[in-house]
Amino acid sequence: MTLRLNLEGNKHATVISVYAPTLLAEDQTKELFYAALDTALTAIPNEDKVILLGDFNARVGRDSDIWRGTIGKEGVGKMNANGTLLLSKCVEHDLVVTNTLFRQKNKLKTTWLHPRSKHWHLLDYIIVRSRDRKDVLLTRSVTGSEDCWTDHRLVYSCIRMKILTKKRNAHALKRLKFNVDSLKNDSNKLELQRCLANKLEQEYPPNIVDHWSKFKDSVISACKESVGLKKYEHQDWFDQNDAAIQELIQKARKYLFEHLNDAKSETKKKIHRTAKAQIQNATREMKNKWLTDKANELQSFFDRNDMRSLFSGMKTIFGPSPQGLAPLRSQNGTRLLKNNNEILCRWKEHFEELLNRDPVIDEDVLQQLPCLPLDMTLAVVPTLEEVELDIFSMKNNKAAGPDNIPAEIYKYGGPTLHRQLHQLIEKIWMHEEIPNDLIDGSINTMY
């Protein structure tokens, strides 16, 4: 199993995880394994770093004079047949076994306990290129990992390399979210209407796109000045108990200074320990009480069937849910698509197959359908009263869309905003043209 990492400086590192046959396996199985390993190592570009790790079921020993540059002087035990195969492959590809490079206790080198002899052996390795030996800071076994559902100790290695951070897409636009909850106050509504009256222009260009662009910029500018942007704060139990926690910390800090000034005093040392224990107990009680209150609050929302408040309260506890990539299977179902472009192409194939089908039309049935007269009232330009009626019928707490203008701004913007919007709708109605970001905007629901 291989993984290629992007490093800084236009470099790469290939990680290979393996599981080799045991000593009792057939020779043909070993040949197939090392042939596959040789193929994987050969396919890696010469300028790439190599990190080869896994359970090799091999003992490489500590004969560093014979295998100079492949193993160090800090090996464990004697070499066996599998160890010879592994070291031969390392010599062929100029690799070094990092487990044998660092002087440390034998319990920090060995990884597996023989069930009969009760002797510890080194079977799990982390191997790199010889030229990258200087980048390996430490390789050792984790002695406290016997409870990880395996009879092998875990091995970790500290390697010096800089992984390239993933850059965000430059074209991703940040949506503005205004503090529309403040419009529940009448004074804030009047302030919004005053700003809109000052910001909105009296005359607009004849082009619809330019008209909409100037109108949108004026509305957003007025919203920033009057309503302001929404501030996101992930509240937790320590936010509501900050004052009490700070008081306990100051008290414990006072006892700590007294203990440091008189380090030989057992009484002051005991008082400091008691203060620390009180902080831990008090903070645990605060956290449990906060979670209990939140659970009761969520239960009350569920009992009232208030799903909006329920999910809002869950977001307060767990934070916003991460929006990851949703993988899809290919058309034949044999491959999992994780690339964004491949996923979009798969959706395109699906909808082309679903929608672009030859229609089955029965001409006799079409002839039997009655011909109704045209309703020309639908083509009449909507009046200002109809626009205002549709504006006030829009739902609150909905996403604003690409235009960043929520429905609450249109509702409480006042008559000046409504008249300006009606002029824009009249122009759109006459020329049968609508700007792109207005198509998905919140105001478009009125159509």
Backbone torsions as a table, in degrees:
resi	resn	phi	psi	omega
1	MET	NA	125.1	-174.1
2	THR	-120.0	152.8	177.2
3	LEU	-144.6	128.7	-179.2
4	ARG	-107.6	121.6	-178.0
5	LEU	-102.7	141.1	175.5
6	ASN	-88.7	124.1	179.5
7	LEU	-107.4	165.5	177.7
8	GLU	-69.2	154.7	-178.5
9	GLY	77.9	25.8	178.5
10	ASN	58.4	38.3	177.2
11	LYS	-114.2	167.1	-177.4
12	HIS	-140.4	157.4	175.0
13	ALA	-133.1	130.9	180.0
14	THR	-106.9	122.0	178.6
15	VAL	-101.6	128.4	180.0
16	ILE	-120.8	121.9	176.7
17	SER	-105.5	128.9	-173.8
18	VAL	-131.5	162.0	168.5
19	TYR	-138.4	110.1	-173.1
20	ALA	-88.7	157.2	176.7
21	PRO	-63.9	157.3	179.1
22	THR	-77.5	176.3	-178.1
23	LEU	-66.6	-28.4	-177.6
24	LEU	-87.9	0.5	-179.4
25	ALA	-69.9	159.7	-179.6
26	GLU	-68.3	153.4	-179.5
27	ASP	-62.2	-35.4	-179.3
28	GLN	-64.9	-37.2	178.1
29	THR	-64.5	-42.3	178.1
30	LYS	-64.4	-40.9	179.4
31	GLU	-62.1	-41.5	179.7
32	LEU	-65.2	-39.7	-179.7
33	PHE	-64.0	-50.8	-176.5
34	TYR	-71.7	-24.8	172.9
35	ALA	-68.9	-41.1	177.5
36	ALA	-67.1	-38.5	177.4
37	LEU	-65.1	-40.1	178.4
38	ASP	-63.8	-38.1	178.0
39	THR	-65.0	-42.0	-180.0
40	ALA	-66.3	-40.1	-179.5
41	LEU	-71.2	-36.2	-179.9
42	THR	-67.5	-32.5	-177.5
43	ALA	-73.8	-14.1	-178.8
44	ILE	-78.8	131.4	177.1
45	PRO	-59.0	148.6	-175.7
46	ASN	-64.0	-29.3	-178.1
47	GLU	-81.1	-7.5	-179.5
48	ASP	-79.6	147.3	167.7
49	LYS	-74.9	148.8	179.4
50	VAL	-122.1	128.9	173.7
51	ILE	-124.2	101.4	-177.6
52	LEU	-101.9	119.4	-174.4
53	LEU	-141.7	155.3	176.8
54	GLY	146.3	-172.6	178.3
55	ASP	-92.9	106.5	-177.3
56	PHE	-93.2	-7.3	-178.1
57	ASN	49.4	42.4	-177.3
58	ALA	-137.9	147.2	174.6
59	ARG	-113.5	117.0	-175.1
60	VAL	-89.9	-12.2	178.3
61	GLY	71.1	-159.3	-177.7
62	ARG	-138.5	28.7	178.7
63	ASP	-85.6	76.5	-175.5
64	SER	-74.0	-18.0	179.2
65	ASP	-69.3	-39.1	179.5
66	ILE	-76.3	-43.6	-177.8
67	TRP	-102.5	56.0	-177.2
68	ARG	-65.6	130.4	-179.7
69	GLY	86.3	-9.3	179.6
70	THR	-105.0	-39.8	173.7
71	ILE	-128.4	157.3	178.2
72	GLY	-94.0	-169.3	-177.5
73	LYS	-87.8	0.4	-174.6
74	GLU	-107.7	34.0	177.0
75	GLY	-73.7	176.4	-177.1
76	VAL	-130.8	134.2	172.9
77	GLY	71.9	-160.6	-178.0
78	LYS	-111.1	156.5	-178.5
79	MET	-80.6	144.3	174.0
80	ASN	-117.1	-172.5	-174.8
81	ALA	-64.4	-41.9	178.2
82	ASN	-64.5	-33.7	177.1
83	GLY	-65.1	-36.3	176.9
84	THR	-63.8	-42.4	178.7
85	LEU	-63.2	-42.3	-178.4
86	LEU	-66.5	-45.4	-178.1
87	LEU	-67.5	-33.9	176.6
88	SER	-62.7	-40.6	178.4
89	LYS	-68.6	-34.8	177.6
90	CYS	-66.8	-40.2	177.3
91	VAL	-64.4	-38.4	-178.5
92	GLU	-63.4	-35.8	-176.4
93	HIS	-108.8	12.3	176.1
94	ASP	58.0	57.4	-180.0
95	LEU	-114.0	159.8	179.7
96	VAL	-132.2	139.7	179.7
97	VAL	-86.0	110.3	-173.9
98	THR	-74.5	-18.8	179.7
99	ASN	-64.2	-22.1	-175.4
100	THR	-100.8	13.9	-174.2
101	LEU	-98.3	-20.8	-168.5
102	PHE	-114.3	131.6	179.3
103	ARG	-78.7	120.7	179.9
104	GLN	-161.7	175.7	-179.2
105	LYS	-64.5	152.4	-178.9
106	ASN	-62.2	-30.3	179.4
107	LYS	-68.7	-18.3	176.3
108	LEU	-92.4	-0.4	177.2
109	LYS	-106.5	-42.1	-174.0
110	THR	-77.3	155.5	-175.3
111	THR	-130.8	-12.2	-174.1
112	TRP	-143.2	135.6	179.4
113	LEU	-101.8	122.2	178.7
114	HIS	-66.3	130.3	-173.5
115	PRO	-67.9	-26.8	-177.3
116	ARG	-97.0	-51.6	-177.0
117	SER	-79.6	-15.9	-178.1
118	LYS	59.9	28.6	175.9
119	HIS	-98.7	141.4	178.1
120	TRP	-87.7	138.3	-179.3
121	HIS	-129.1	158.7	176.5
122	LEU	-103.2	107.1	-177.8
123	LEU	-118.4	-17.8	-175.7
124	ASP	-109.3	128.9	-170.6
125	TYR	-129.4	156.4	167.9
126	ILE	-124.0	118.0	-170.3
127	ILE	-121.4	137.2	179.4
128	VAL	-132.3	174.9	175.0
129	ARG	-68.7	151.3	-179.2
130	SER	-62.8	-34.6	-178.9
131	ARG	-71.7	-18.4	178.6
132	ASP	-96.9	12.6	-178.3
133	ARG	-62.0	-33.5	-178.5
134	LYS	-69.3	-19.2	-178.6
135	ASP	-84.9	-11.9	179.7
136	VAL	-86.2	115.5	-176.8
137	LEU	-88.7	-33.3	-178.8
138	LEU	-168.0	141.1	171.3
139	THR	-135.3	123.9	-177.0
140	ARG	-154.2	165.2	177.6
141	SER	-88.6	154.1	177.1
142	VAL	-99.6	109.7	-172.2
143	THR	-74.4	-19.9	-177.4
144	GLY	-97.3	29.4	-175.0
145	SER	-111.9	26.5	-178.1
146	GLU	-73.5	-13.5	-176.4
147	ASP	-100.6	24.5	-177.4
148	CYS	-101.3	34.2	177.1
149	TRP	57.5	35.2	177.5
150	THR	-153.2	151.0	177.9
151	ASP	-90.6	6.6	176.3
152	HIS	-104.5	146.0	171.2
153	ARG	-78.2	147.6	175.6
154	LEU	-74.0	152.2	178.7
155	VAL	-125.1	133.0	175.0
156	TYR	-129.7	154.8	-177.4
157	SER	-137.1	136.1	174.9
158	CYS	-95.6	115.7	-177.1
159	ILE	-122.1	134.0	-177.7
160	ARG	-87.5	107.0	174.2
161	MET	-161.6	151.0	-176.8
162	LYS	-108.1	112.0	179.1
163	ILE	-79.7	135.3	-178.2
164	LEU	-68.4	126.3	178.5
165	THR	-74.1	143.2	-179.2
166	LYS	-75.8	125.5	-179.0
167	LYS	-87.6	143.5	176.1
168	ARG	-75.6	152.9	178.5
169	ASN	-64.9	130.3	-177.1
170	ALA	-68.6	-25.3	-175.8
171	HIS	-85.2	-3.9	-179.8
172	ALA	-72.4	115.7	-176.7
173	LEU	-89.3	139.8	179.0
174	LYS	-86.0	126.4	179.9
175	ARG	-78.5	135.9	175.0
176	LEU	-85.7	134.2	178.0
177	LYS	-124.2	114.3	-176.3
178	PHE	-87.3	156.0	-179.4
179	ASN	-81.7	72.8	-175.8
180	VAL	-72.0	-15.3	177.6
181	ASP	-65.0	-24.7	178.9
182	SER	-69.0	-15.9	-179.8
183	LEU	-75.2	-2.4	173.4
184	LYS	-69.1	-18.2	177.3
185	ASN	-89.8	132.2	-177.0
186	ASP	-64.4	-34.8	-180.0
187	SER	-65.1	-36.1	177.7
188	ASN	-69.3	-34.3	176.2
189	LYS	-63.4	-45.0	179.4
190	LEU	-63.8	-37.6	178.2
191	GLU	-65.4	-39.8	176.8
192	LEU	-63.0	-44.7	-179.7
193	GLN	-64.6	-36.8	179.0
194	ARG	-66.2	-43.3	179.5
195	CYS	-65.3	-39.6	179.1
196	LEU	-65.7	-39.3	179.2
197	ALA	-63.5	-32.8	179.2
198	ASN	-81.7	-32.6	-174.4
199	LYS	-84.8	-37.2	-176.2
200	LEU	-68.4	137.3	-179.3
201	GLU	-85.4	159.1	179.7
202	GLN	-87.0	-32.3	-179.5
203	GLU	-123.8	142.6	-178.3
204	TYR	-127.6	156.6	179.3
205	PRO	-65.9	157.8	-178.2
206	PRO	-68.7	-27.5	179.7
207	ASN	-67.8	133.1	-175.3
208	ILE	-67.4	-40.7	-178.8
209	VAL	-63.8	-43.6	178.0
210	ASP	-66.8	-38.4	177.2
211	HIS	-59.5	-50.0	-179.2
212	TRP	-64.4	-39.6	-179.0
213	SER	-61.8	-46.5	179.0
214	LYS	-67.1	-40.0	178.2
215	PHE	-62.2	-45.3	-178.8
216	LYS	-65.1	-44.5	-179.8
217	ASP	-61.9	-38.3	179.4
218	SER	-66.5	-41.4	-179.8
219	VAL	-65.9	-44.2	-179.1
220	ILE	-65.1	-40.4	178.0
221	SER	-62.3	-41.4	178.1
222	ALA	-67.2	-36.7	179.2
223	CYS	-66.9	-40.5	178.2
224	LYS	-62.9	-35.8	-176.8
225	GLU	-77.5	-35.3	-173.9
226	SER	-101.5	-51.4	-174.9
227	VAL	-84.3	-44.8	-178.5
228	GLY	85.0	164.5	-179.8
229	LEU	-84.3	153.6	179.9
230	LYS	-78.4	133.3	179.0
231	LYS	-98.9	131.3	-179.4
232	TYR	-101.1	121.7	176.3
233	GLU	-132.8	119.2	178.5
234	HIS	-80.9	100.2	-177.4
235	GLN	-76.8	143.4	177.3
236	ASP	-138.5	179.8	-174.4
237	TRP	-64.1	-31.7	-178.3
238	PHE	-76.9	-17.4	176.8
239	ASP	-68.1	-40.1	-178.2
240	GLN	-79.8	-16.8	-179.4
241	ASN	-115.7	27.1	-174.2
242	ASP	-63.9	-42.1	-177.2
243	ALA	-64.6	-44.5	-179.4
244	ALA	-65.8	-39.3	-179.9
245	ILE	-67.2	-41.6	178.5
246	GLN	-62.0	-37.2	177.8
247	GLU	-63.9	-42.4	178.1
248	LEU	-65.7	-38.5	-179.6
249	ILE	-66.6	-42.0	178.4
250	GLN	-62.7	-37.6	178.7
251	LYS	-65.6	-45.3	178.6
252	ALA	-66.5	-35.3	178.6
253	ARG	-66.1	-35.7	177.0
254	LYS	-62.4	-45.8	178.1
255	TYR	-65.7	-31.5	178.0
256	LEU	-65.3	-44.4	179.1
257	PHE	-63.5	-40.1	177.2
258	GLU	-62.8	-38.6	178.8
259	HIS	-68.6	-39.7	-179.7
260	LEU	-68.0	-33.1	178.6
261	ASN	-71.8	-25.8	178.1
262	ASP	-133.7	74.2	-172.8
263	ALA	-66.0	-22.8	-177.2
264	LYS	-83.5	-9.2	-178.2
265	SER	-80.3	114.8	178.4
266	GLU	-71.8	-28.7	179.8
267	THR	-66.0	-47.0	179.4
268	LYS	-67.4	-33.8	176.1
269	LYS	-64.4	-40.7	178.5
270	LYS	-67.6	-38.6	178.2
271	ILE	-63.6	-40.4	178.7
272	HIS	-64.4	-42.2	178.2
273	ARG	-63.5	-39.5	178.7
274	THR	-64.1	-39.0	178.5
275	ALA	-65.2	-40.1	177.6
276	LYS	-64.4	-40.5	178.1
277	ALA	-64.4	-36.8	178.1
278	GLN	-64.9	-38.5	177.0
279	ILE	-61.6	-45.6	-179.2
280	GLN	-62.6	-45.4	-179.6
281	ASN	-65.7	-41.7	-178.5
282	ALA	-66.0	-43.4	180.0
283	THR	-66.8	-35.9	176.0
284	ARG	-63.3	-42.2	178.3
285	GLU	-64.5	-40.4	177.6
286	MET	-61.6	-44.4	-179.2
287	LYS	-64.3	-44.5	180.0
288	ASN	-63.9	-40.4	179.2
289	LYS	-65.5	-41.5	179.4
290	TRP	-63.5	-43.5	179.6
291	LEU	-66.7	-37.4	178.3
292	THR	-64.9	-44.3	178.2
293	ASP	-63.0	-41.4	178.3
294	LYS	-64.8	-39.2	178.7
295	ALA	-63.6	-42.4	177.9
296	ASN	-64.9	-38.4	179.0
297	GLU	-64.8	-44.0	177.9
298	LEU	-64.2	-37.3	178.5
299	GLN	-64.7	-38.1	177.7
300	SER	-66.2	-37.8	176.8
301	PHE	-63.1	-40.9	-179.6
302	PHE	-67.3	-39.1	179.5
303	ASP	-65.3	-33.0	178.9
304	ARG	-86.0	-0.6	-178.3
305	ASN	61.4	34.5	178.2
306	ASP	-95.5	82.3	-173.9
307	MET	-68.5	-32.2	-179.5
308	ARG	-64.0	-47.5	178.5
309	SER	-67.8	-31.9	179.2
310	LEU	-63.3	-50.5	-178.5
311	PHE	-70.2	-31.5	175.8
312	SER	-65.1	-40.5	177.1
313	GLY	-68.0	-36.0	176.6
314	MET	-65.9	-36.2	177.4
315	LYS	-67.5	-31.4	176.9
316	THR	-63.8	-36.4	-177.6
317	ILE	-80.9	-49.2	-172.6
318	PHE	-96.0	-9.5	-177.0
319	GLY	83.8	171.5	179.8
320	PRO	-66.5	143.1	-179.3
321	SER	-75.6	134.7	178.9
322	PRO	-70.3	137.7	179.5
323	GLN	-99.2	92.3	-179.5
324	GLY	-90.7	-175.7	-179.1
325	LEU	-83.5	134.6	178.5
326	ALA	-97.4	103.6	-177.3
327	PRO	-71.6	155.7	178.1
328	LEU	-128.7	156.9	173.4
329	ARG	-88.6	150.9	178.4
330	SER	-66.1	173.8	-174.9
331	GLN	-61.4	-36.7	178.7
332	ASN	-87.6	-4.0	176.2
333	GLY	78.9	10.6	-176.4
334	THR	-95.3	-14.5	-174.5
335	ARG	-133.5	141.6	178.4
336	LEU	-96.1	120.4	-177.4
337	LEU	-89.1	121.1	180.0
338	LYS	-117.0	-13.7	178.0
339	ASN	-79.3	138.7	-175.2
340	ASN	-62.5	-40.8	179.6
341	ASN	-66.1	-39.6	178.3
342	GLU	-65.7	-36.8	178.6
343	ILE	-66.0	-42.4	178.3
344	LEU	-64.4	-39.9	177.7
345	CYS	-64.3	-36.2	179.1
346	ARG	-67.5	-41.0	176.0
347	TRP	-63.3	-37.5	178.0
348	LYS	-62.6	-44.4	177.7
349	GLU	-60.6	-40.9	-177.3
350	HIS	-63.3	-48.1	-176.9
351	PHE	-73.4	-30.7	174.4
352	GLU	-63.9	-40.1	178.4
353	GLU	-71.6	-33.8	-177.3
354	LEU	-76.7	-39.5	-171.4
355	LEU	-97.3	-32.5	-175.7
356	ASN	-91.0	68.9	177.8
357	ARG	-113.6	149.7	178.5
358	ASP	-68.2	124.4	-178.8
359	PRO	-73.6	148.1	175.8
360	VAL	-106.5	106.2	-173.9
361	ILE	-116.5	131.0	175.8
362	ASP	-101.4	111.5	-177.1
363	GLU	-62.9	-32.3	179.9
364	ASP	-64.6	-38.6	179.2
365	VAL	-67.9	-38.0	178.1
366	LEU	-63.5	-36.3	-179.9
367	GLN	-68.2	-26.5	-177.4
368	GLN	-82.8	-12.5	-179.1
369	LEU	-71.8	134.9	-179.6
370	PRO	-74.6	147.2	177.5
371	CYS	-92.8	115.2	-178.7
372	LEU	-94.8	151.7	178.7
373	PRO	-70.8	152.2	179.6
374	LEU	-70.5	138.5	177.2
375	ASP	-96.7	94.4	-175.5
376	MET	-74.3	-10.2	179.7
377	THR	-68.3	-21.7	179.6
378	LEU	-70.8	-20.8	-179.4
379	ALA	-89.4	-3.6	-178.9
380	VAL	-74.4	140.4	179.5
381	VAL	-63.6	131.1	-179.3
382	PRO	-64.6	145.1	179.9
383	THR	-84.0	170.4	178.9
384	LEU	-63.8	-37.3	179.3
385	GLU	-64.8	-40.2	178.1
386	GLU	-65.2	-39.2	178.8
387	VAL	-64.4	-44.1	179.1
388	GLU	-65.1	-37.3	178.8
389	LEU	-64.2	-41.7	178.8
390	ASP	-68.9	-34.9	179.4
391	ILE	-63.2	-45.6	-177.6
392	PHE	-74.5	-11.6	175.6
393	SER	-87.6	-6.4	178.4
394	MET	-70.1	149.4	-178.3
395	LYS	-86.0	145.9	175.4
396	ASN	-82.8	170.7	176.2
397	ASN	58.2	36.3	176.1
398	LYS	-110.5	155.5	179.3
399	ALA	-62.4	141.2	-174.5
400	ALA	-77.2	-29.1	-176.5
401	GLY	91.1	-172.6	-177.3
402	PRO	-63.3	-22.7	-178.4
403	ASP	-79.1	-10.4	177.7
404	ASN	63.8	17.6	-179.5
405	ILE	-111.3	108.9	-179.4
406	PRO	-75.2	166.8	-177.0
407	ALA	-64.5	-31.0	-178.3
408	GLU	-62.9	-32.6	179.3
409	ILE	-66.3	-42.7	178.2
410	TYR	-65.3	-36.8	-176.9
411	LYS	-68.3	-46.6	-172.9
412	TYR	-102.4	14.1	-179.4
413	GLY	-74.9	-17.6	176.9
414	GLY	94.4	174.0	-175.8
415	PRO	-64.9	-30.0	179.9
416	THR	-63.3	-46.0	178.0
417	LEU	-63.5	-39.8	-179.1
418	HIS	-65.2	-40.9	179.3
419	ARG	-66.5	-41.4	179.0
420	GLN	-63.9	-40.2	178.8
421	LEU	-67.3	-36.5	178.6
422	HIS	-65.2	-37.0	176.6
423	GLN	-63.7	-40.9	178.3
424	LEU	-64.3	-40.9	-179.6
425	ILE	-67.0	-37.2	176.4
426	GLU	-61.2	-43.0	179.9
427	LYS	-66.0	-40.9	177.8
428	ILE	-64.0	-40.3	-177.5
429	TRP	-65.6	-39.0	-176.9
430	MET	-75.6	-38.9	-176.0
431	HIS	-95.0	-7.9	178.8
432	GLU	54.8	48.8	178.8
433	GLU	-140.6	138.5	-178.3
434	ILE	-137.0	133.2	178.8
435	PRO	-62.0	155.8	-173.8
436	ASN	-65.7	-48.4	-176.5
437	ASP	-73.3	-13.7	174.9
438	LEU	-79.5	-22.3	-179.4
439	ILE	-62.3	-42.8	-178.6
440	ASP	-97.7	8.7	-179.9
441	GLY	-74.4	165.3	-178.2
442	SER	-66.3	-31.8	-178.3
443	ILE	-70.7	-18.6	-177.7
444	ASN	-68.8	-17.8	178.5
445	THR	-64.8	-20.1	-179.4
446	MET	-71.4	-20.6	179.6
447	TYR	-70.1	NA	NA
